[in-house]
């Protein structure tokens, strides 16, 4: 294993899965951890038994202290979770998200222009896209002109703090809860929570003030405020729900777009196959669009393969069993922490032959349709599946289509890409890498503008 792999717990688990099988357990103190490394086991347990895995293990540092027990990602299963989930799903189901196409298209066009201006900053351009789209959908704000926009930076500062606290072992209080009563021990986390809550409140108050002046644009925050009594959520719950939507959606989508760029540079043959279909469907005289989604199967297959090849949520998020779960000769005991290791699942050779090979064709049937018989669970499982998956998929689709239509993307010979150089965080991002963007369309800038 490389040095990068040795530092990554999910990759260590994947290695252990090869040795001990698709399901193994660990014990830390009184807690049993069940690690799932085989996709069939994940389907049988995480999907078919999802009613008993909708809970989260207790998270004191990141969940209770830093997030005030209001961040939906870590809220335990119960009445609050159901209310938060219902509010999110009402605005993120497939029919609703189709209305976001103009915002996503406009910002994806800006990515092309940003790359023409500053190709070396392609990672920042992906971050700006994601931040701009989610800021507009969440708060109805005008598109930030850069990733350094102060409001975007403030939210991402909170997100960066959260990512560090969520790393297992970063705070001993999660293993020894009595430590929360040590004077001053958690003061930094409490201060970060107060700063985060103040930021989320200010964003929500901005929308509330615009509503009073009848100037608010349609957005998620406006929807929440209009239906606050019906949703039975207090002001802080509304603030955290909107803020968490921005944080989660921006962080993961930006990483996914950068992984698409990395995959294209490293796999010119796969890139060329997508471009052949783009040229056949859209040609060189118009840009591809959401209206082409059903026929641009090569674009969809390409980004689906990036999800498997380099998952953003590399280790998955932990679930808690609320009853004994029987799986073959095994018993997952009530109270166990259950983790489906995304890195391992994407390398299960029974589902993905030659798993280290980047091969989008595995997602396409002989008749040229998307293969519905395989699915990579990059958005999670069961009742904890990410409610923003439809927005995210459509963002990655339109950016993949635009990028591969507009450019030939290749490695910079003077700086080879290390395809395993990623951050060791809950949501994994590629470390900075260099690529070359060669326009495929004559007068590309004028065309896009």
N, C-alpha and C positions, 0 to 999 in steps of 0.2 A: 504494500500500500504506500501511496505517496505521503509526503508530510501533510499536505492538505487533507487527505483522507483520514489520517490518524487524529487530526484535531476535530473531526466531524463525528459526533455521536451517531447520527443516523447511518453513516457509512460503516461505522464499526458494527452497529446492529445488523446491517445487511451482510457483513462478512460472517458474523456469528450465525445468521440465518442459514448460510450455506453449510455450516458445520453442524448446527443443532436442529435444523428443520424449519418449516414455515411458521412455527409457533413455539416460543420459549418464554420462560419467566425469570425474573430477577427479584431479589428481595433487598429492600433498604429499610432497616429498622423494622417497623411493623407493617410497612407498605409493600404489597406485591405488585410488580410491574409485569404486564403481559405484552410482549412485543410480537407483532404480526408482520411477517416478512414475505408471505405468499399471497398472491392476489386472490386465489380461490378461498383461502381461509378468511381474508378480509371481507369478501363478498358474503360468505356464510355467517360470519360473526357480526361485522360492522353494519351490514345492510339488513340481513334477514332478522337479526336480533337487535335492531336499532332502538326499539322501544325501551330496552333495558340498558342502553348506552348513551342516552341523551344527556346525562349529567356530566359535569366536569369535576375533576379532583379539586380539593380546596387549594386556592392560590392566595396566600396571605400577602406576600410582597407586591406582586403585580396586580392581583385582583382586588383584594379587600382594601389595602392601604393606598396604592398608587392610583387605582381606578375607582375607589369609593364603592366597590361592589356594584358598579353600574355599567361596566363595559360588557357588551353582550357576548363577546368572544369567551369571557371567563365566568360569566354569571352562571350559577348552578341551575339545574333544571327545576322549574317550579313556576309559580304564578308570574313573577317578574319576567322571567325568560319568555314565557308564552306571550305576554303583552308586548315586549320589545320585538319579538320575532314577528308577531302579527303586523305591527306597524311597519316593519321593514318590508315584509313580503307584499304588502298592499301596493307598494310603489316600485317593486323590483321584479314583478312577474313578467313573462315574456311579451305580453301584449303591451304593457306599459312602456317597457324599455325601447320598443320600436320608435317611440316618439323622441328618443334622444339622438337619433341618427344625424340630424343637422349639426348638433354640437360636436359629436364625435368626428364627423366628416371634416368640418372646418378645422378642428385642431389637428387632425391627421395630415391635412394639407400643410399646416404650419410646420409640422415635423420635417416635411420635405424641404421647405424653404429654410428652416433652421440648419439643416444638414448642408445645404448648398452654401450657406454663409459661414458656418463653423463646423465642418465635418468632424473635427477632433473632439467635439463636445457632444457626441451623439447620445451618450448616457444621460447627460443633463437634459437633452431635448426630449428624450423619452419620459423623464421625470416631469418636465413641464407639461407635456401632453396629459399625463395622468392627473397631475394636480389641477390643471385647467378644467378638464372635463368634470372631475368630481366636485370641484369648487362651484362650478356652474350648476350641476345637478343638485347639489346639497343646499347651497345658499343663494342660488340665482344670481351669482356675481359675474361681472364682466371677466373675460378671460385674462388671467395675469400675463404680463408681457414677458416674464422670464421666471425661471425656477427660483431666482433670488427674491421674488416678490415677498415682502415682509410677512404677510399673513400665511403664505405657503410655508415659509421657513419656520414660523412659529409652530405651526401644526406638526411639521416634520421633526422639529426639535423634541416635541413631546413623544412622537412615535419612536425616535431613536432611543430615548430614555427607556421607553417601554420594552423595546427589543432587547436591551441589555439586561433589564431586570428579569425578563422571562427566560433567560438562559439558565438551565437547571444548575442549581448549586450556587447561584449568584448571591442568594440570601439564605442563611441557615434557618431563618424563622419558618420557612416552608417545611423543613424537616423537624424543627423543634419549636412548635407554636408558642410555648411559654416565653420565648425570647422577645415576643412583641411587647412584653411588659417591662423590658429593660429600659430605663429612662434614656431618652435621646437616641436609642439604637435605630429607630425608623424615622427620625426627624427629617432626613433628606427626602425620603419617599413621601412623607406627608406634605412637605413643601412643594414637591413636584406635582402632587395631586391638586393642591390649591391653585397652582399656576395653570395647570391644565384645565381645571374646571372653570376658572376665570376666563380663559381664552374661549372655551366652548360656549360659555354663557354670553360673552360679548358678541360672538358670531350670531347666536340665536336672537339676542336683543336687537342686533342690526336689522334682521329680517322683520322682527316684531314692529320696530319703528317704521320701516317702510310700509308695512301693512296698515299702520295707523294713517299714513299719508296716501294710502291707496296707490303705492308705487312698487310694491313687491312683485317680482317676477315669479312665475310658477316654479316651485322647487320643493325638495323634500322637507326643508325646515318650515316652509309656509304650510304645507300639508299637515305637519305635526301640530303646529300652533292652532290651525283652524279646527282640529279635531282632538285637542288635548283632553277635554273632559270625556269624550267618547272613548279615547284610548286609555284613560285612567293612568296617565303618566304625569309625574310632577316636573317642575322646571328643570331640575338637575338631570332627571332621566331623559328628558327631551334633548338637553344640551349634549349629553354623552352619546345618545343614539346618533344624532347628526354628526358630531365630531368623530365618532368611531367609524361611521360610514366613509367620511373623508379619508381618515388615516388608513384604514384597511384597503379601500379601493385604490388609492393613489400609490401606495407602497408596492402592492403586488403587481398591478398593471404595468408600472414602469419597469420592474424587473423582467416581466414577461416579454416586453417589447425589445429590451436589450438582448435577451436570450435569442430572440428571433434573428437579430442582426448577427450575433455570434455564430449561430447555426448556419446562416446563409454564407458567411465568409468561409467557414470550415468545410462546407459541403456544396461545392460549385455544381455538381451534377444534379443534386436535388433542387438547388436554386433554379437551374436552367429548365427543369421540367415544369416548375411553377410558372416561369416566364413564358414558356411555350403556350400554356393554357391562357395566361393573361393576354398574350398577343392575339390568340384566336378569338377570345370572347370580347375583350375591350379594344384590342388594337392599339395603335399608337396615337390615335386622334381623339381619344377620350380617356379619362381616368376610370378605373373600376369603381363600383359602387356597391352599396348594400343590396341593391336590386339584383346583383350578380351572385349573391351568396350561394344559391342553390346549385349553380352551374360551376362555380369556381371551387370545385372539390379539391383541387391540388393545393389551393391556399389553405383551406380548412385542414387538410391532412398535414400540411407542413407545420402549422402552429400546434396541432394536437401532438405531433411528434416532439416538438420542443417541450411541451408540458411533461411528457414522459422522460425525455432525455435529460433535462435539467429542471426538475420541479422547483418551483419557488418555495413552497412549503415543504422543504426537503425531508423533514422528519414527521410531518403531520402534527396535529394537536391532540393532547391526551383526552380520553373519555374515562368515565367512571362507571363501573358495572353496578347496577342497583339491585341485582339479584344474581344468584348462581347461574352461569351460562354453561350448558353442556355442549361440547364440540368433540364428537368422536369419543376417544378415550379420555379426553381432558375435561377438567372443570375449571372455569374462570370464576373465582369466588366473588361473592358480593363484596363490594368495596375496593376491588382491584382497579388499578390504573391501567387502561388498555390503550396502546399506541399502535396504530397502523403506520409502519415506516414507509413513507412515499418513495424514498430512494430505492428501497428493496423491492417494493411492489412493481416499480417500473422496470426492474431488471429480472423479473420472473420469467425464465425461458419458456415455461409452458404457455404463457400468454404472448410473450414478445421474443420470438426466436432471434438469435444474435443480438441480445439486448444492448450491447455497447455500440452497435452500429446505428447511425442516424438514418432511419429509413421511413420516410413519410408514406411509402407505398403500402405499408402494413395497415394503414387506415382506409384503404380504398379497395373495393370489391372488384371482381373481374368485369363487372358491368359499369365501372367508373363511379359508383356511388360510395358514400362514406360507410365504412364497415360498422354496423350497429352491434356486431357480436362482441366487440371489445370496447372497454371503457377504462380510462385511467382516472382515478378518483382524486384528482388534484384539488378539487373544491371541498373535499371532506365527505362525510358519510351521514346517511340517515337524517335525523332531525337537526343535526348540527352542520349540514351542508351549507356552504356559503350562499346567502340569499342574493348576493351580487354577481353570481356566476354568469348570468345572461348579459349584463352590462360589460363584464370583463371579457367574455368571449368575443363580443362584437367589437370591442376596442382592439383586441389583438388581431381579429380578422381584418379590419379596415387598415390598420397600420401595416400588417404583413402584405396585403394586396398593394397598397401604395408604394411601400419601400421596394418591393421586388419588381413592380411595374416601372418605377422611376430609375432604379439604379442596378448596375452590376456591383455586388458587394464582394470584396475579396480581402484576404489577409494582406497586411503590410509586411513585405519580405524582411524589412529591417526590424520588425517587432512581432515575432510569432505569437499567436494567441495561446494562452494556457487555459484550456477549456475546463479545468477543474479549479480555477482560482476564483472562489466565491467567498462572500462573507459568511462567517460562522454564526448566524443569527436565526431567529425563528422563521423569518421570511428572508430567504437567501438572495443576494444580489451579486451579479458579476463584478469582480474587481475591474478597474479601468483597463480597457484593451483598445488597441488601434486597428482600424480597418480602412480600406479605400472604397470610396463611393464614386463610381463612374456613371454619369448620366446615360440612360438608354434612349431618352427622348430628345430630339432636337429642340433647342430653345426651351428647355424644361422649366426654367424659372418663369418665363413669360407665360407658358402654358398653365402652370399651377396658379400663378397670381390671377 
